[in-house]
Amino acid sequence: MSEAKSGLGYLSEIEFLIHQKPLEQANYYLISKFAEDDGILYYHVDSHWVGFTKDPIRGEIREASLVDPEATIGSLENCIVQFSSLAQ
C-alpha cells in the first residue's frame, strides 16, 4: 500500500506539528477530521454546552472548548503510535 493511501503521509505531517512547542498566550482547540474508506468525511470539535435556542423546538447551543495543548499533544502521540502499528 502506498504511503498516501495508507494515511502515513498525513501521519508524518501530524507528527511534525505535534513536536512544535505550543505558543504562549495562544488559545488551543481540538478539531478532529476523519474519513471512511469510501471517502466520506467527518469532523469533531471538542465542545461544551452553553445554552438552548429560543426556537419552539429547543436545540442545544455548544461552543468549542479550550484545551491544554500539552495534555492534548500527549493524547495525540498515543493515537499516532497505535495508528502506526495498525497501518503497517
C-alpha positions as CSV (number, residue, x, y, z in Angstrom):
1,M,0.0,0.0,0.0
2,S,1.4,3.4,-0.9
3,E,2.1,6.0,1.8
4,A,-0.7,8.3,0.6
5,K,-3.3,5.6,0.5
6,S,-2.4,4.3,4.0
7,G,-2.5,7.7,5.5
8,L,1.1,7.6,6.6
9,G,1.8,10.8,4.6
10,Y,-0.7,12.6,6.8
11,L,0.8,10.8,9.8
12,S,4.2,12.3,9.3
13,E,2.7,15.8,8.9
14,I,0.8,15.4,12.2
15,E,4.0,14.1,13.9
16,F,5.8,17.2,12.7
17,L,3.1,19.5,14.0
18,I,2.9,17.7,17.4
19,H,6.5,18.2,18.1
20,Q,6.3,22.0,17.8
21,K,6.2,23.9,21.1
22,P,2.8,25.5,21.9
23,L,2.7,29.2,21.6
24,E,2.3,31.1,24.8
25,Q,-0.7,33.5,25.0
26,A,-2.5,31.4,22.4
27,N,-5.8,29.6,22.6
28,Y,-6.0,25.9,21.5
29,Y,-9.0,23.9,20.4
30,L,-9.2,20.2,19.4
31,I,-10.7,19.7,16.0
32,S,-10.5,16.2,14.5
33,K,-11.2,15.1,10.9
34,F,-12.0,11.5,10.0
35,A,-12.5,9.8,6.7
36,E,-14.2,6.5,5.8
37,D,-12.6,4.1,3.3
38,D,-15.2,5.3,0.8
39,G,-14.2,8.9,1.2
40,I,-17.0,10.2,3.5
41,L,-15.5,12.9,5.7
42,Y,-16.5,13.6,9.3
43,Y,-15.2,16.1,11.8
44,H,-15.5,16.5,15.6
45,V,-14.9,19.6,17.7
46,D,-14.4,19.2,21.5
47,S,-17.2,21.4,22.8
48,H,-19.3,22.3,25.9
49,W,-22.9,23.2,26.4
50,V,-23.7,27.0,26.6
51,G,-27.5,27.1,26.4
52,F,-30.6,26.3,24.4
53,T,-32.0,28.0,21.3
54,K,-35.2,30.1,21.7
55,D,-36.9,28.2,18.8
56,P,-40.2,26.3,19.5
57,I,-38.2,23.1,19.0
58,R,-35.4,23.6,21.6
59,G,-31.9,22.9,20.3
60,E,-28.7,22.8,22.1
61,I,-26.0,25.5,21.7
62,R,-22.5,24.3,22.0
63,E,-19.2,26.2,21.9
64,A,-15.7,24.9,21.1
65,S,-13.8,24.1,24.3
66,L,-10.3,25.4,25.1
67,V,-7.8,22.5,25.6
68,D,-4.5,22.2,27.4
69,P,-2.0,21.9,24.4
70,E,0.5,19.8,26.5
71,A,-2.1,17.3,27.6
72,T,-3.7,17.1,24.1
73,I,-0.3,16.5,22.5
74,G,0.3,13.6,24.8
75,S,-3.0,12.0,23.9
76,L,-2.4,12.5,20.2
77,E,1.1,11.0,20.4
78,N,-0.5,7.8,21.8
79,C,-3.0,7.7,19.0
80,I,-0.3,8.1,16.4
81,V,1.7,5.2,17.9
82,Q,-1.4,3.0,17.8
83,F,-2.3,4.0,14.2
84,S,1.3,3.5,13.0
85,S,1.3,-0.1,14.3
86,L,-2.1,-0.8,12.7
87,A,-1.1,0.7,9.3
88,Q,2.0,-1.5,8.9
